[in-house]
């Protein structure tokens, strides 16, 4: 009896298509987390995310049934399934843009806080420097806010004047 030769198995073809169950679960968890991130956005931000109408409706429904535990869980699974068929790269890019805006706002806020602290510490010298850079600012109002904020700092009770000075500095910077 002659034995028939079997065709050699090409392992490279199978390995290209094969994905482990663990990897599939990681991908599903990643899409689930992405869906949760989209849901946690404000309505105005969510409107700017590039999604198809079906996905948008699924996210809005999930948002409405948030307090229904089992229904919410199933809806989130559905959202993750819809994301599998969507272009998640565009969605991630738009989410990254939101993060960048938030970081820029934080940096700008820190600069304004430093400016406010400098005005309180240095008084008239810092006020004059600020007015040179921002001639549209009202000297009298600025001095009044700085004095009021300095009193609050001495009393260790940061309140209205401290916040108003910050708002006024921010207003002058945007003009």
C-alpha positions as CSV (number, residue, x, y, z in Angstrom):
1,X,0.0,0.0,0.0
2,X,1.3,3.3,-0.9
3,X,0.6,6.2,1.3
4,X,-0.7,9.3,-0.3
5,X,1.3,12.4,0.4
6,X,-0.5,15.2,2.1
7,X,-0.1,18.7,0.9
8,X,2.1,20.8,3.1
9,X,0.3,23.1,5.4
10,X,1.2,26.8,5.1
11,X,1.2,28.1,8.6
12,X,1.6,31.7,7.6
13,X,-1.8,31.9,5.9
14,X,-3.6,30.7,9.0
15,X,-1.6,32.8,11.4
16,X,-2.5,36.0,9.5
17,X,-6.2,35.5,9.9
18,X,-6.2,34.0,13.4
19,X,-6.7,36.2,16.4
20,X,-6.6,34.9,19.9
21,X,-9.7,35.0,22.1
22,X,-7.8,37.2,24.5
23,X,-7.1,39.7,21.8
24,X,-10.7,39.7,20.7
25,X,-11.8,40.4,24.3
26,X,-9.2,43.2,24.6
27,X,-10.6,44.8,21.4
28,X,-14.2,44.4,22.7
29,X,-13.2,46.0,26.1
30,X,-11.5,48.8,24.2
31,X,-14.6,49.5,22.1
32,X,-16.8,49.3,25.2
33,X,-14.5,51.9,27.0
34,X,-14.7,54.1,23.9
35,X,-18.5,53.9,23.9
36,X,-18.5,54.9,27.6
37,X,-16.2,57.8,26.9
38,X,-18.5,59.1,24.2
39,X,-21.5,58.7,26.5
40,X,-19.7,60.7,29.3
41,X,-19.3,63.7,26.9
42,X,-21.6,66.7,27.1
43,X,-24.3,66.8,24.5
44,X,-22.6,69.7,22.7
45,X,-19.3,67.7,22.5
46,X,-21.1,64.5,21.5
47,X,-22.7,66.3,18.6
48,X,-19.2,67.1,17.2
49,X,-18.1,63.5,17.2
50,X,-18.2,62.0,13.7
51,X,-20.7,59.1,14.1
52,X,-23.4,57.6,11.8
53,X,-27.0,58.1,12.7
54,X,-27.5,54.6,14.1
55,X,-24.6,54.9,16.4
56,X,-25.7,58.3,17.6
57,X,-29.2,57.0,18.3
58,X,-27.7,54.0,20.2
59,X,-25.5,56.3,22.4
60,X,-28.4,58.6,23.1
61,X,-30.6,55.7,24.1
62,X,-27.9,54.4,26.4
63,X,-27.6,57.8,27.9
64,X,-31.4,57.9,28.6
65,X,-31.5,54.5,30.2
66,X,-28.4,55.0,32.4
67,X,-30.3,54.2,35.6
68,X,-31.7,50.9,34.3
69,X,-28.8,48.5,35.1
70,X,-29.4,45.5,32.9
71,X,-30.8,47.5,30.0
72,X,-27.9,49.9,30.2
73,X,-25.4,47.1,30.1
74,X,-27.0,45.5,27.1
75,X,-27.2,48.9,25.3
76,X,-23.6,49.5,26.0
77,X,-22.8,46.1,24.4
78,X,-24.8,47.2,21.4
79,X,-22.9,50.5,21.2
80,X,-19.6,48.6,21.3
81,X,-20.9,46.3,18.5
82,X,-21.9,49.4,16.4
83,X,-18.4,50.8,17.0
84,X,-16.9,47.7,15.5
85,X,-18.5,48.6,12.2
86,X,-17.6,52.3,12.5
87,X,-14.5,54.2,11.8
88,X,-13.1,54.5,15.3
89,X,-10.0,56.3,14.2
90,X,-12.0,59.4,13.4
91,X,-13.8,59.2,16.7
92,X,-10.6,58.8,18.6
93,X,-9.1,61.8,16.8
94,X,-12.0,64.0,17.7
95,X,-11.8,62.9,21.3
96,X,-8.1,63.7,21.3
97,X,-9.0,67.2,20.1
98,X,-11.2,67.7,23.1
99,X,-8.4,66.6,25.4
100,X,-6.0,69.1,23.7
101,X,-8.5,71.9,24.2
102,X,-8.9,71.0,27.9
103,X,-5.1,71.0,28.4
104,X,-4.7,74.4,26.6
105,X,-7.5,75.8,28.9
106,X,-5.7,74.4,31.9
107,X,-2.4,76.0,30.9
108,X,-4.1,79.3,30.2
109,X,-5.8,79.2,33.6
110,X,-2.5,78.5,35.4
111,X,-1.0,81.6,33.6
112,X,-3.9,83.7,34.8
113,X,-3.5,82.5,38.3
114,X,0.2,83.3,38.3
115,X,-0.6,86.8,37.0
116,X,-3.2,87.3,39.7
117,X,-0.8,86.2,42.4
118,X,1.9,88.5,41.1
119,X,-0.6,91.4,41.1
120,X,-1.5,90.7,44.7
121,X,2.1,90.3,45.9
122,X,3.8,93.1,44.0
123,X,0.9,95.6,44.1
124,X,1.4,98.9,42.1
125,X,4.6,97.7,40.2
126,X,2.7,94.6,38.8
127,X,-0.4,96.7,38.1
128,X,1.7,99.2,36.0
129,X,3.3,96.3,34.1
130,X,-0.1,94.8,33.5
131,X,-1.5,98.1,32.3
132,X,1.4,98.5,29.9
133,X,0.6,95.2,28.3
134,X,-3.2,95.7,28.4
135,X,-3.9,99.4,27.9
136,X,-7.7,98.7,27.6
137,X,-7.8,97.7,31.3
138,X,-9.3,100.1,33.8
139,X,-6.6,101.2,36.3
140,X,-9.0,102.1,39.0
141,X,-11.0,98.9,38.8
142,X,-7.8,96.8,38.7
143,X,-6.3,98.5,41.7
144,X,-9.6,98.1,43.6
145,X,-9.8,94.4,42.8
146,X,-6.1,93.9,43.7
147,X,-6.6,95.6,47.1
148,X,-9.7,93.6,47.9
149,X,-8.0,90.3,46.9
150,X,-4.9,91.2,49.0
151,X,-7.1,91.8,52.1
152,X,-8.7,88.4,51.6
153,X,-5.3,86.7,51.2
154,X,-4.2,88.3,54.5
155,X,-7.3,87.1,56.3
156,X,-6.8,83.7,54.6
157,X,-10.3,83.8,53.4
158,X,-10.4,83.7,49.6
159,X,-13.7,84.8,48.4
160,X,-15.3,87.3,46.0
161,X,-12.5,89.7,45.4
162,X,-10.0,87.0,44.6
163,X,-12.3,85.4,42.1
164,X,-13.4,88.8,40.5
165,X,-9.7,89.7,40.0
166,X,-9.2,86.4,38.1
167,X,-12.2,87.1,36.0
168,X,-11.1,90.7,35.2
169,X,-7.6,89.5,34.2
170,X,-9.1,86.9,32.0
171,X,-11.4,89.5,30.4
172,X,-8.5,91.9,29.8
173,X,-6.4,89.1,28.2
174,X,-9.2,88.3,25.7
175,X,-9.8,91.9,24.6
